[in-house]
Amino acid sequence: MVYMHPPHPLPILTLQQLGLETHLEFVQRILQSSPSIFATTGQSGTGKLTTLLAIVNEFTKSGSPVKLFTEDLNFPFVLPENWSIQVVIPTETAWAEAIENSIQDSSIPFVIDILNLRNYQEVFLAAQQKRWIFTCIDTPYIGIDVVYNFRDSFGTNYQELLQNFSCIWSQTLLPLLCVNCAQPVQVGVEAMKLLDPNTHRAEELWKEVGCEICEQRGTNKRGAVYEILQIDDETRPILQDYLENNIITPLPSTKHQTIQDFARSLLRSGKVGIETYKRFITQNPMLRVQHLLEHEKYRSAQMQDMFSRFVTRQVVDRIMHSSDFAEIVAGERRKVTCVFCDVRNFTSYAETASPDDIFALLNSYFQDIIEIVFKYEGTIDKFIGDSIMLVFGAPTEQEDQEIRAVSCAIAFQHKVAEINATRTNTNIINLGIGINTGEVIAGCLGSERRMDYTVLGDVVNVAARLESRAIARQILISAETCMAVQDKIPCRSVGDLALKGKSERLSAFEVVYE
């Protein structure tokens, strides 16, 4: 078929002319990766071919040759001199011949103006030669969901698709704010979180009002928003896990820029109004799901950050993937072993030492203590001055929680003795430790601004009272804790103690350690 030059050809724009100069580095990084298929996707009329040609233009700035294949006799763009064009009859046979006759030189990138059922198999074969292929896919789907839809429509599999694609660049159009009637409005922190869950401040945005120029719509013209997804060795297994197992793992921001991010940048720059943005993310089914996932991801990140202050990263991962995660956060009854540890006679030392010396001593002490806690997989509940409260058996169950707790306490005393051997008599540290086992209420307390995981109950109070009765270098434990550890760790009775706040005396035991 013979190409017919259009009467009013369109120029190929640059990425800068499309307003994508801030994403030029992202595009260049993808184009420096291993050659495969670079696809722009969107519905008809969204400008995906315009964007694709701008990307190819960026790739071939040096003037290297490009071959374009199209079924359109009147391909509407003016091509650079180093480009050649071939019009293909819309049949599978014609596409097979066209591609086969052009694959000798794998250094020449191909541009396929639309990927369809007639040509996708030949395009995939050409891509396997390590050749750059730039193409458009006509679909309403966005990002990785393009692959999901592609598999169903073209009858291929996820692994093949992920191996053949290097980038999926999705785009759609948004109504732009009418600059004649737009009004600034102050948006509070809580309202901003509905627009951007990562924000922590009020912002001034723009509201659609309506005037004669925009026919009372508040919007005038349309602009493109994009989602850019790089597919490489780092992201491929994450994407395959999502497609095959519905497991969602956040992608690195250097490899994935969401359509919400683009839309928010237009919102904050005053190009898109508040109501337009809200409709965009809540009425489009694809974007509504992404919006909800974004908020869930933010909540998950908050929870991970909160738990990582108390336990090791490995324990955090177990918590986040636990089937009873909701109960862990909301609150539950749980058997735990609670540990209170306090520095003895520290107040008298603090009265004579300088602030720098006090904090240097405490920080050095806590650094060593925390490492021991993490070794025994305890949970740091809180620091109270020179004291620390620990929990074993929450937020994840530990069948040997009593052994862990007492072993951890013994390790504390050994470490402090080791530290004291290097210090003068004026700044040595001695610890008193109390431990108790029983049922508590465990869960997250606080608000969205500040939330902590903690345990509540009489078990906690008894552990604190035992610690207050322990002398320097002593570990006092309750009868409940002693029963669980006495076969492995030697203990001896110290009698029945009167504890503050308790009407009856309680049996207490001392841990015997060397």
Stockholm file with secondary structure:
# STOCKHOLM 1.0

chainA/1-514         MVYMHPPHPLPILTLQQLGLETHLEFVQRILQSSPSIFATTGQSGTGKLTTLLAIVNEFTKSGSPVKLFTEDLNFPFVLPENWSIQVVIPTETAWAEAIENSIQDSSIPFVIDILNLRNYQEVFLAAQQKRWIFTCIDTPYIGIDVVYNFRDSFGTNYQELLQNFSCIWSQTLLPLLCVNCAQPVQVGVEAMKLLDPNTHRAEELWKEVGCEICEQRGTNKRGAVYEILQIDDETRPILQDYLENNIITPLPSTKHQTIQDFARSLLRSGKVGIETYKRFITQNPMLRVQHLLEHEKYRSAQMQDMFSRFVTRQVVDRIMHSSDFAEIVAGERRKVTCVFCDVRNFTSYAETASPDDIFALLNSYFQDIIEIVFKYEGTIDKFIGDSIMLVFGAPTEQEDQEIRAVSCAIAFQHKVAEINATRTNTNIINLGIGINTGEVIAGCLGSERRMDYTVLGDVVNVAARLESRAIARQILISAETCMAVQDKIPCRSVGDLALKGKSERLSAFEVVYE
#=GR chainA/1-514 SS CCCCCCSSCBCCCCTTTTTCGGGHHHHHHHHTSCCCEEEEEECTTSCHHHHHHHHHHHHTTTCCCEEEEESCTTCCBCCCTTEEEEECCSSHHHHHHHHHTTCSCTTSCEEESCCCTTTHHHHHHHHTTTCCEEEEEECSCCTTHHHHHHHHHHTCCHHHHHHHEEEEEEEEEEEEECTTTCEEEEECHHHHHHHCTTCCSCEEEEECCCCTTTTTSSEEEEEEEEEEEECSTTTHHHHHHHHHHCCCCCCCTTTEECHHHHHHHHHHTTSSCHHHHHHHHHHSHHHHHHHHHHHHHHHHHHHHHHHHTTSCHHHHHHHHTCTTHHHHHHCEEEEEEEEEEEETTHHHHHHHSCHHHHHHHHHHHHHHHHHHHHHTTCEEEEEETTEEEEEESCSSCCTTHHHHHHHHHHHHHHHHHHHHTTSCGGGCCCEEEEEEEEEEEEEEEECSSSEEEEEESHHHHHHHHHHHHCCTTEEEEEHHHHHHHTTTSCEEEEEEECCTTCSSCEEEEEECCC
#=GC SS_cons         CCCCCCSSCBCCCCTTTTTCGGGHHHHHHHHTSCCCEEEEEECTTSCHHHHHHHHHHHHTTTCCCEEEEESCTTCCBCCCTTEEEEECCSSHHHHHHHHHTTCSCTTSCEEESCCCTTTHHHHHHHHTTTCCEEEEEECSCCTTHHHHHHHHHHTCCHHHHHHHEEEEEEEEEEEEECTTTCEEEEECHHHHHHHCTTCCSCEEEEECCCCTTTTTSSEEEEEEEEEEEECSTTTHHHHHHHHHHCCCCCCCTTTEECHHHHHHHHHHTTSSCHHHHHHHHHHSHHHHHHHHHHHHHHHHHHHHHHHHTTSCHHHHHHHHTCTTHHHHHHCEEEEEEEEEEEETTHHHHHHHSCHHHHHHHHHHHHHHHHHHHHHTTCEEEEEETTEEEEEESCSSCCTTHHHHHHHHHHHHHHHHHHHHTTSCGGGCCCEEEEEEEEEEEEEEEECSSSEEEEEESHHHHHHHHHHHHCCTTEEEEEHHHHHHHTTTSCEEEEEEECCTTCSSCEEEEEECCC
//
